Amino acid sequence: MERKNAWTEYSDKDLKEIEKLCKDYRSFLSAGKTERECVKEIVKKAKDKGYISIEEAIEAGKPLKAGDKVYAVCMKKTVALFNIGKKGFEEGMNILGAHIDSPRIDVKQNPLYEDSDLAYFDTHYYGGIKKYQWVAIPLALHGVVVKKDGEVVEINLGEKESDPVFCITDLLVHLAAAQMEKKANKVIEGEKLDLLIGSIPLKDEEKDKVKLNVLAILKDTYGIEEEDFMSAELEIVPAGGARELGFDRSMIMSYGQDDRVCAYTSLVAMLDAKNVDKTSCCLLVDKEEVGSVGATGMRSHFFENSVAELINLCGDYSEIKLKRCLKNSRMLSSDVNAAYDPLFSDSFEKKNSSYCGRGVVFSKFTGSRGKSSSNDANAEYLAVLRKIMDDNSVNYQMAELGKVDIGGGGTIAYILSLYGMEVIDCGVAVLNMHAPWEITSKADIYEAKKCYVAFLKNA
């Protein structure tokens, strides 16, 4: 059944709220291009709303009570926020979970080399990308270099107008006849995604003159030696901030909207929540784009351990209480869906696609082909959510990712479902997903925020 376009029913008040929300969202996107930068922004906003860290709560030595707000951070890349509710933990929590990592290109640990009077960083791409989309565009460098003495040097270069930018080069069309015959996944291969970073040689040197000049600049600007790259995390992302798209300014074009569009709207809903019955949680994690692995991914024990600490801080921890809390919780796995693109209609099944401007998207299942590696939400939970959405005038739609045998994808939903809790994917439709620049509708961003607020209050 076809869902209506949300723009047709907005009042002047709604339109003002949309513009304010989306202006703040663009600022968040522009400031948070890496997981570390996102966590820094999230913690700042949480503190402004009265949240304290779990460590501060432990140090205070006082039991937490309803209305208290705490957060936990894992390795500066994953964060969980909790708003203590009136009901006991054994009745479960209402959880909004999204990821804050995005496809990108990472700098290797032995990256710097020179070839033919040009200096490069050797790279390794992160997540699912079309490699050809990342060449011949301005790129920025974000991340940290940690020295042996523990000093952390932050790098953010390529975003200001006064900054230089970087680039991955492509073959000129005049010589590209053979290249153009290759399959799309071979047009640009992974080892050809090296970043061009300089071309001026250092005087009075005989070998690697350009490389040595780059090292001299890094030493002078950041105090970095070549060996410091061994303990660095440097991410290559598109240069430039989030922008409005269209004559009507109805959309946002930016890097990293998968999944920061859901992360930000989840965060805003969480920070707005007051006097909740059930404890509410906003869980924003790393490593989803590479399988949710590692200490900062959803597969780690960070979330479970944080909930255990939380219950303990409320004065009555037991393992069975923790297990009951997780089992009785409800979650929206706040992740994006593929927006129907009429220019590529062969990849979509129109009746079960998500559309820009028609509201937040619920995906009963994800996975690929025969629902492989999928969470599949139960019908009873969907009925509860339908009532919450309708009671709170939220525009929403139901969708799959694409045609059954075309491909597919997954989210963190199936990992949380292992606790026995009710989980469903719920997010914003995105055009150009996983491209350097992705597109969302302002209306869908607004409806996602409304959806998450209603969920935290009523689930």
C-alpha positions as CSV (number, residue, x, y, z in Angstrom):
1,M,0.0,0.0,0.0
2,E,1.3,3.4,-0.9
3,R,2.3,5.8,1.8
4,K,1.7,9.6,1.5
5,N,4.4,12.2,1.0
6,A,4.9,13.8,4.4
7,W,5.6,17.3,2.9
8,T,1.9,17.6,1.9
9,E,0.7,17.8,5.5
10,Y,3.3,20.0,7.3
11,S,2.2,23.2,9.1
12,D,4.4,26.3,9.3
13,K,5.4,25.1,12.8
14,D,6.5,21.8,11.4
15,L,8.5,23.5,8.7
16,K,10.3,25.6,11.2
17,E,11.1,22.6,13.4
18,I,12.4,20.7,10.3
19,E,14.8,23.6,9.4
20,K,16.1,23.9,12.9
21,L,16.7,20.1,13.3
22,C,18.3,19.8,9.9
23,K,20.6,22.8,10.4
24,D,21.9,21.3,13.6
25,Y,22.2,17.9,11.8
26,R,24.3,19.4,9.1
27,S,26.6,20.9,11.7
28,F,26.9,17.5,13.3
29,L,27.8,15.9,10.0
30,S,30.4,18.5,9.2
31,A,32.0,18.2,12.6
32,G,31.9,14.4,13.0
33,K,33.5,12.7,10.0
34,T,35.0,9.9,12.1
35,E,33.9,7.8,15.0
36,R,36.2,9.6,17.3
37,E,34.9,13.0,16.2
38,C,31.3,11.8,16.6
39,V,31.8,10.5,20.1
40,K,33.4,13.8,21.1
41,E,30.4,15.7,19.8
42,I,27.9,13.3,21.4
43,V,29.6,13.5,24.8
44,K,29.7,17.3,24.7
45,K,25.9,17.4,23.9
46,A,25.2,14.8,26.6
47,K,27.1,16.7,29.2
48,D,25.2,19.9,28.3
49,K,22.0,18.0,29.1
50,G,23.3,16.9,32.5
51,Y,24.8,13.5,31.7
52,I,27.7,12.2,33.7
53,S,30.1,9.4,32.9
54,I,29.8,6.0,34.5
55,E,33.2,6.6,36.1
56,E,32.0,9.8,37.7
57,A,28.9,8.0,39.0
58,I,31.1,5.2,40.5
59,E,33.3,7.8,42.1
60,A,30.4,9.7,43.6
61,G,29.4,6.5,45.5
62,K,25.7,7.2,45.5
63,P,23.0,4.9,44.1
64,L,21.5,6.1,40.8
65,K,17.8,6.8,40.8
66,A,15.0,7.6,38.3
67,G,15.9,10.6,36.3
68,D,19.6,10.2,36.5
69,K,21.6,10.3,33.3
70,V,24.9,8.6,32.6
71,Y,27.0,7.7,29.6
72,A,29.8,5.2,28.9
73,V,32.5,5.4,26.2
74,C,34.6,2.6,24.7
75,M,38.0,3.5,23.3
76,K,36.7,6.9,22.2
77,K,34.8,5.3,19.3
78,T,31.5,3.9,20.8
79,V,29.2,5.5,23.3
80,A,26.1,4.5,25.3
81,L,23.7,6.9,27.0
82,F,21.3,5.9,29.7
83,N,18.3,7.8,31.2
84,I,17.2,5.9,34.4
85,G,13.5,5.2,34.3
86,K,10.9,4.7,37.0
87,K,10.4,1.0,36.4
88,G,12.9,-1.6,37.5
89,F,15.6,-3.0,35.1
90,E,13.9,-6.4,35.0
91,E,11.1,-4.8,33.0
92,G,13.7,-4.0,30.3
93,M,14.8,-0.9,28.5
94,N,13.8,1.0,25.4
95,I,16.9,1.1,23.2
96,L,17.8,3.2,20.1
97,G,20.9,1.7,18.5
98,A,22.8,3.1,15.5
99,H,26.3,3.1,14.2
100,I,28.7,6.1,13.7
101,D,31.3,4.5,11.4
102,S,31.0,5.1,7.7
103,P,32.7,3.7,4.6
104,R,36.0,5.5,4.0
105,I,39.7,4.9,3.1
106,D,42.3,4.3,5.9
107,V,46.0,5.1,5.8
108,K,48.2,2.0,6.3
109,Q,50.7,1.8,9.1
110,N,53.8,2.1,6.8
111,P,52.2,4.5,4.4
112,L,54.6,7.1,3.1
113,Y,56.5,6.6,-0.1
114,E,57.7,8.5,-3.2
115,D,57.4,7.6,-6.9
116,S,58.4,9.7,-9.9
117,D,58.8,12.9,-7.8
118,L,55.3,12.5,-6.2
119,A,54.7,11.6,-2.6
120,Y,51.8,9.3,-1.5
121,F,50.1,7.6,1.4
122,D,49.4,3.9,0.9
123,T,45.9,3.0,1.9
124,H,43.3,0.3,2.6
125,Y,39.6,1.0,2.1
126,Y,37.1,0.4,5.0
127,G,33.6,-1.0,4.4
128,G,31.7,-1.5,1.2
129,I,32.6,1.1,-1.4
130,K,32.5,1.5,-5.2
131,K,36.2,2.3,-5.4
132,Y,35.9,4.3,-8.6
133,Q,33.7,6.9,-6.8
134,W,36.7,7.9,-4.6
135,V,39.0,9.1,-7.3
136,A,39.5,12.6,-8.7
137,I,37.6,14.3,-5.8
138,P,39.0,16.5,-3.0
139,L,39.7,14.5,0.1
140,A,40.4,15.4,3.7
141,L,42.6,13.7,6.3
142,H,41.1,13.1,9.8
143,G,42.4,11.1,12.8
144,V,45.0,10.8,15.5
145,V,48.7,10.0,15.7
146,V,49.8,8.7,19.1
147,K,53.5,9.0,20.0
148,K,55.4,6.5,22.2
149,D,55.2,8.9,25.1
150,G,51.4,8.9,24.9
151,E,51.0,12.3,23.4
152,V,47.9,12.3,21.0
153,V,48.2,14.5,18.0
154,E,44.9,15.2,16.3
155,I,44.8,15.7,12.5
156,N,42.0,17.5,10.7
157,L,43.2,18.8,7.4
158,G,41.2,19.6,4.2
159,E,38.0,21.1,5.7
160,K,38.8,24.8,5.9
161,E,39.0,26.9,2.8
162,S,42.6,27.8,3.8
163,D,43.5,24.1,4.1
164,P,45.1,22.0,1.4
165,V,43.1,19.0,0.2
166,F,44.3,15.6,-1.1
167,C,43.4,13.4,-4.0
168,I,43.4,9.9,-5.5
169,T,44.2,10.3,-9.1
170,D,42.5,8.7,-12.1
171,L,43.7,7.9,-15.6
172,L,42.9,10.5,-18.2
173,V,40.1,9.6,-20.6
174,H,42.4,10.0,-23.6
175,L,44.4,7.0,-22.5
176,A,41.6,5.0,-20.8
177,A,40.3,2.8,-23.6
178,A,41.6,-0.4,-21.9
179,Q,40.5,0.8,-18.5
180,M,37.0,1.5,-19.7
181,E,36.6,-2.1,-20.8
182,K,37.1,-3.4,-17.3
183,K,34.3,-4.4,-14.9
184,A,33.3,-1.6,-12.5
185,N,34.9,-3.4,-9.5
186,K,38.2,-3.5,-11.4
187,V,38.3,0.0,-13.0
188,I,40.1,1.2,-9.8
189,E,41.7,-1.6,-7.7
190,G,42.3,-1.3,-4.0
191,E,46.1,-0.9,-4.3
192,K,45.5,2.0,-6.7
193,L,43.7,4.1,-4.0
194,D,46.8,5.8,-2.8
195,L,46.6,9.4,-1.7
196,L,48.6,12.1,-3.4
197,I,50.1,14.3,-0.7
198,G,53.0,16.3,-2.2
199,S,55.5,17.1,-5.0
200,I,58.2,19.5,-3.8
201,P,61.6,18.0,-3.2
202,L,63.8,18.8,-0.2
203,K,67.0,20.5,-1.2
204,D,70.4,18.9,-0.8
205,E,69.1,15.4,-0.6
206,E,69.9,12.6,-3.1
207,K,67.0,10.1,-2.5
208,D,63.3,10.4,-1.7
209,K,63.5,14.1,-1.8
210,V,59.7,14.7,-1.9
211,K,59.0,12.2,0.8
212,L,61.7,13.8,3.0
213,N,60.1,17.2,2.4
214,V,56.7,15.9,3.5
215,L,58.3,14.4,6.6
216,A,59.9,17.8,7.3
217,I,56.5,19.5,7.1
218,L,54.9,16.9,9.4
219,K,57.7,17.3,11.9
220,D,57.4,21.1,11.8
221,T,53.6,21.2,11.9
222,Y,52.7,18.3,14.1
223,G,56.0,17.0,15.7
224,I,55.4,13.7,13.9
225,E,58.2,11.3,12.9
226,E,57.8,8.6,10.2
227,E,57.7,5.8,12.8
228,D,54.8,7.5,14.5
229,F,52.5,6.3,11.7
230,M,52.8,2.8,13.2
231,S,50.5,4.1,16.1
232,A,48.2,6.2,14.0
233,E,44.6,6.1,12.9
234,L,44.2,8.3,9.9
235,E,41.0,8.3,7.9
236,I,40.5,9.7,4.4
237,V,37.1,11.2,3.8
238,P,35.5,13.6,1.3
239,A,36.5,17.2,1.9
240,G,33.7,19.7,2.7
241,G,30.7,20.1,4.8
242,A,27.1,18.9,4.6
243,R,25.0,20.9,2.1
244,E,21.3,21.5,1.2
245,L,20.2,20.0,-2.1
246,G,17.7,21.1,-4.6
247,F,16.1,24.4,-5.6
248,D,13.6,23.8,-2.8
249,R,16.4,22.9,-0.3
250,S,14.4,19.8,0.6
251,M,17.3,17.4,0.9
252,I,20.7,17.1,2.5
253,M,23.8,15.9,0.7
254,S,26.8,14.9,2.8
255,Y,29.4,12.3,3.5
256,G,28.6,9.8,6.3
257,Q,24.8,9.8,6.4
258,D,24.9,6.0,6.7
259,D,24.4,5.9,9.6
260,R,24.9,9.3,11.2
261,V,21.5,10.4,10.1
262,C,20.0,7.7,12.4
263,A,22.6,8.3,15.1
264,Y,21.9,12.0,15.3
265,T,18.1,11.7,15.4
266,S,18.4,9.0,18.0
267,L,20.7,11.2,20.0
268,V,18.4,14.2,19.8
269,A,15.4,12.0,20.8
270,M,17.4,10.6,23.8
271,L,18.5,14.1,25.0
272,D,14.9,15.4,24.7
273,A,13.5,12.4,26.8
274,K,12.3,13.3,30.2
275,N,10.6,11.3,33.0
276,V,10.7,8.0,31.2
277,D,8.9,5.0,32.6
278,K,11.4,2.4,31.3
279,T,15.1,3.2,31.3
280,S,16.0,4.6,27.9
281,C,19.3,3.9,26.1
282,C,20.9,5.4,23.0
283,L,23.7,3.1,21.8
284,L,26.0,4.5,19.1
285,V,28.6,2.0,17.9
286,D,31.6,1.5,15.7
287,K,32.6,-1.1,13.1
288,E,29.2,-1.9,11.7
289,E,30.5,-1.4,8.2
290,V,33.0,-4.3,8.7
291,G,30.8,-6.8,10.5
292,S,30.4,-5.2,14.0
293,V,33.7,-6.8,15.1
294,G,36.4,-5.8,17.6
295,A,36.3,-4.1,21.0
296,T,34.2,-1.1,19.7
297,G,31.8,-3.1,17.5
298,M,28.4,-4.4,18.5
299,R,29.7,-8.0,18.9
300,S,31.9,-6.9,21.8
301,H,30.7,-7.0,25.5
302,F,30.8,-3.2,25.9
303,F,27.1,-2.8,25.9
304,E,26.3,-5.7,28.2
305,N,29.1,-4.7,30.6
306,S,27.8,-1.1,30.7
307,V,24.3,-2.3,31.5
308,A,25.8,-4.5,34.3
309,E,27.6,-1.4,35.7
310,L,24.4,0.6,35.5
311,I,22.3,-2.0,37.4
312,N,25.1,-2.2,40.0
313,L,25.1,1.6,40.4
314,C,21.4,1.4,41.1
315,G,22.3,-0.8,44.1
316,D,20.9,-4.2,43.3
317,Y,23.0,-6.1,40.7
318,S,22.6,-9.8,39.9
319,E,23.3,-11.8,36.8
320,I,19.7,-12.9,36.5
321,K,18.5,-9.2,36.7
322,L,20.9,-8.3,33.9
323,K,19.7,-11.2,31.7
324,R,16.0,-10.3,32.4
325,C,16.7,-6.7,31.6
326,L,18.2,-7.5,28.2
327,K,15.6,-10.1,27.3
328,N,12.7,-7.8,28.2
329,S,14.1,-4.8,26.3
330,R,12.8,-3.4,23.1
331,M,15.0,-1.9,20.4
332,L,14.9,0.1,17.3
333,S,18.0,-0.7,15.3
334,S,18.2,2.7,13.8
335,D,19.8,2.2,10.4
336,V,19.2,3.5,7.0
337,N,17.4,1.8,4.0
338,A,18.0,2.2,0.3
339,A,15.7,5.0,-1.2
340,Y,14.0,4.1,-4.4
341,D,15.8,5.6,-7.3
342,P,13.8,5.8,-10.6
343,L,17.0,6.0,-12.6
344,F,17.9,2.5,-11.3
345,S,14.5,1.0,-11.0
346,D,15.6,-2.5,-12.1
347,S,17.2,-3.0,-8.7
348,F,14.0,-2.2,-6.7
349,E,10.6,-3.8,-6.2
350,K,8.4,-0.7,-6.1
351,K,5.7,-2.0,-3.7
352,N,8.3,-2.8,-1.0
353,S,10.8,0.0,-1.4
354,S,11.3,3.0,0.7
355,Y,10.8,6.5,-0.8
356,C,12.3,9.8,0.0
357,G,9.8,12.1,1.8
358,R,7.4,9.4,2.9
359,G,8.7,9.1,6.5
360,V,10.8,6.8,8.6
361,V,11.3,3.3,7.3
362,F,10.7,0.0,9.2
363,S,12.4,-3.0,7.8
364,K,11.0,-6.3,9.2
365,F,14.0,-8.1,8.0
366,T,17.3,-7.3,6.3
367,G,20.0,-9.9,5.1
368,S,20.4,-11.0,1.5
369,R,18.6,-13.2,-0.9
370,G,16.8,-15.9,1.3
371,K,17.0,-13.5,4.4
372,S,20.5,-14.8,5.0
373,S,22.1,-13.2,8.2
374,S,18.9,-11.4,9.0
375,N,17.1,-10.3,12.0
376,D,13.3,-10.9,11.4
377,A,11.1,-8.9,13.7
378,N,7.9,-10.7,15.0
379,A,4.5,-9.5,14.0
380,E,3.4,-8.7,17.5
381,Y,6.2,-6.2,17.9
382,L,5.3,-4.6,14.6
383,A,1.7,-4.2,15.7
384,V,2.8,-2.4,18.9
385,L,5.0,-0.1,16.9
386,R,2.3,0.7,14.3
387,K,0.0,1.8,17.2
388,I,2.8,4.0,18.7
389,M,3.5,5.6,15.3
390,D,-0.2,6.3,14.5
391,D,-1.0,7.6,18.0
392,N,1.9,10.1,17.7
393,S,1.2,11.1,14.1
394,V,4.5,9.8,12.8
395,N,4.7,9.2,9.0
396,Y,6.3,5.8,8.4
397,Q,6.7,3.2,5.6
398,M,7.6,-0.5,5.4
399,A,10.4,-1.6,3.0
400,E,13.0,-4.1,2.0
401,L,16.5,-3.1,0.8
402,G,15.9,-4.1,-2.9
403,K,14.8,-7.0,-5.1
404,V,15.2,-10.4,-3.5
405,D,18.0,-11.8,-5.6
406,I,19.9,-8.5,-6.3
407,G,22.0,-8.3,-3.1
408,G,21.3,-7.2,0.4
409,G,22.9,-6.0,3.7
410,G,22.8,-6.3,7.4
411,T,22.7,-4.1,10.5
412,I,23.4,-4.5,14.3
413,A,19.8,-5.7,14.8
414,Y,20.5,-9.5,14.7
415,I,23.3,-9.1,17.4
416,L,20.9,-7.5,20.0
417,S,18.2,-10.0,19.1
418,L,20.5,-12.7,20.5
419,Y,19.5,-11.5,24.0
420,G,15.9,-12.4,23.2
421,M,14.8,-8.8,23.0
422,E,12.4,-7.5,20.4
423,V,14.3,-5.7,17.6
424,I,13.5,-4.1,14.3
425,D,15.4,-2.0,11.8
426,C,14.1,1.6,11.6
427,G,15.7,4.5,9.9
428,V,15.9,6.9,7.0
429,A,15.9,6.2,3.3
430,V,19.1,7.2,1.6
431,L,20.1,7.8,-2.1
432,N,23.7,7.2,-3.1
433,M,24.2,4.9,0.0
434,H,27.9,4.2,0.6
435,A,29.0,6.8,-1.9
436,P,31.3,9.7,-0.9
437,W,28.2,11.9,-0.9
438,E,24.8,10.6,0.2
439,I,21.4,12.1,0.0
440,T,18.5,12.2,2.5
441,S,15.1,14.0,2.7
442,K,14.7,16.6,5.5
443,A,11.1,15.3,6.0
444,D,12.4,11.8,6.7
445,I,15.0,13.1,9.2
446,Y,12.2,15.0,11.0
447,E,9.9,11.9,11.0
448,A,12.8,9.7,12.3
449,K,13.3,12.1,15.2
450,K,9.5,12.0,15.9
451,C,9.5,8.2,15.7
452,Y,12.4,7.8,18.2
453,V,10.9,10.2,20.7
454,A,7.6,8.4,20.5
455,F,9.3,5.0,21.0
456,L,11.3,6.1,24.0
457,K,8.1,7.4,25.7
458,N,5.7,4.6,24.8
459,A,7.3,1.3,23.9
